[in-house]
Every structure is written in structure tokens, then in C-alpha cells.
Amino acid sequence: MTPLTQNIRRLRIAAGISQENAARRLGVTMGTWWRWETGRHKPDLDTLQRIADLRQTTPSKLLEEQ
């Protein structure tokens, strides 16, 4: 897993929300969210910003190793 996929998953779990709920909040399918968490696909830059906003962080923090 990459730092991005780990951070997306970690932040979602820390917030206590399901993949389905996270996907719904961003207006994507659960399958899309799952592919981001597993590293099969990466969100584009606009979506990365929306994920960061959802978790009240920055895109650069999502890309950092923890």
C-alpha cells in the first residue's frame, strides 16, 4: 500500500464512517472508494482535495508517510 491509500483508509476509519458513507459524501460509488483504498486507482487532484476537505486536512498530508 502507498502512503495515500493507507492515509485515506486510516482517516476514514478514525472518523468512524463506512466506505459507502465516505463514497456517498464525495458523490462517487463505493467501488471507486474501494479502489482508492486498495491502491488500484488514485483519485485525481480535484478529488484528492475533496477527500482532504472531508477529513479537514490537506492533500499533502494525505500523501505523507505516517
C-alpha positions as CSV (number, residue, x, y, z in Angstrom):
1,M,0.0,0.0,0.0
2,T,1.1,3.5,-0.7
3,P,1.0,6.3,1.9
4,L,-2.0,7.8,0.1
5,T,-4.1,4.6,0.3
6,Q,-3.1,4.0,3.9
7,N,-4.0,7.5,4.9
8,I,-7.3,7.5,3.1
9,R,-8.3,4.3,4.9
10,R,-6.9,5.4,8.2
11,L,-8.7,8.7,8.2
12,R,-12.0,7.1,7.2
13,I,-11.7,4.6,10.0
14,A,-10.7,7.2,12.5
15,A,-13.8,9.2,11.6
16,G,-15.9,6.1,12.1
17,I,-17.5,6.1,8.7
18,S,-18.0,3.3,6.2
19,Q,-16.6,3.1,2.7
20,E,-20.2,3.5,1.5
21,N,-20.8,6.7,3.6
22,A,-17.4,8.2,2.5
23,A,-18.2,7.5,-1.1
24,R,-21.7,9.0,-0.8
25,R,-20.2,12.2,0.8
26,L,-17.9,12.6,-2.2
27,G,-20.5,11.6,-4.8
28,V,-18.7,8.5,-6.0
29,T,-19.5,4.8,-6.0
30,M,-18.4,2.6,-3.2
31,G,-16.4,0.7,-5.8
32,T,-14.5,3.8,-6.6
33,W,-13.7,4.5,-3.0
34,W,-12.6,0.9,-2.5
35,R,-10.2,1.1,-5.5
36,W,-8.7,4.2,-3.9
37,E,-8.2,2.5,-0.5
38,T,-6.7,-0.6,-2.1
39,G,-4.4,1.4,-4.5
40,R,-6.0,0.0,-7.7
41,H,-6.7,3.6,-8.7
42,K,-5.7,7.0,-7.5
43,P,-8.1,10.0,-7.1
44,D,-7.4,12.9,-9.4
45,L,-6.1,16.2,-7.9
46,D,-9.6,17.8,-7.5
47,T,-10.9,14.7,-5.8
48,L,-7.8,14.4,-3.6
49,Q,-8.6,18.0,-2.4
50,R,-12.2,17.0,-1.7
51,I,-11.1,14.0,0.3
52,A,-8.7,16.2,2.3
53,D,-11.5,18.7,2.9
54,L,-13.8,16.0,4.1
55,R,-11.2,14.9,6.7
56,Q,-10.2,18.5,7.5
57,T,-6.6,18.0,6.3
58,T,-4.5,18.9,3.2
59,P,-3.7,16.8,0.1
60,S,0.0,16.9,1.1
61,K,-0.9,15.3,4.4
62,L,-2.7,12.6,2.6
63,L,0.4,11.9,0.6
64,E,2.8,11.8,3.5
65,E,4.1,8.6,5.1
66,Q,2.9,8.3,8.7
